[in-house]
């Protein structure tokens, strides 16, 4: 029997294997992408500030180069993430010098969605229509008077309540009737946050919006709670949602001793502590491998509802985690959160993932 040498090919019967990419990373890892992946997501290039930096002035060069790579691979794009409280230009929230009224925001979202869909419909199979609109914590009535216990108090929410999400889903459904429409979020397996996500999706559906699926980001900053991951998949699936793992990576923190003290940026001794905590040791690297193997075991057991597993990056030479959670000005600390190493070589877990489905 010939050896299976592609992760995506070996997982064909289970789900697609995706990567978040930038034009630069595409150039660097062109052959690796062709061989091991069958879904692509633009890491930043389809976001609002990249595609419409000034109102009505669209800029598609970078997004086009991601789409060109997808065409070369013969695959489609999981597009991400037009309506989000980050990476959205300030003009969105303004009408001249005054706060924009909700109707103007809905018109802007509609025009933006139309432009994106007209250009990319034939290349896109799923959209993260709205990203990260639930809040992380319980609002303190004194510090956060009047804030919602469910929704993030973003500029969008302050100006429109939940209307901006409804507008986003309605416009996407109108202009992209054939793609699957997703709500995407992080900490999606933490029970309190998961409840907020469930409430958000139910609310959208009650308003008549088509929400086909949940994007489970799966950024792992702590040792995964495998039971909660399973429970979450089951809860989301019981709502009739398709599931895409959208931003999988495993931070060195996830391989770090749970019981250890935790310091935050600004605490005395933070720099030394974080350097130590995030230092790559052979033990931590093999722990990350082990976590991948266990996560994929779970994903495979829900292959009836999971359509795609995307890692947030291609290989360890470039990952947003090198810069995340650091004090401003601190030099990056090299992280190793992906399936391929800094040279683009498969890590030991890749062979294990392929062996598991032989
Ligand atoms: C969030 C977003 C992504 C990306 C990552 C960090 O998870 O959904 O688009 O910005 O943060 O890079």
Boltz pocket constraint, residues with backbone or C-beta under 6 A from the ligand:
constraints:
  - pocket:
      binder: B
      contacts: [[A, 43], [A, 80], [A, 81], [A, 131], [A, 186], [A, 217], [A, 247], [A, 320]]
      max_distance: 6.0
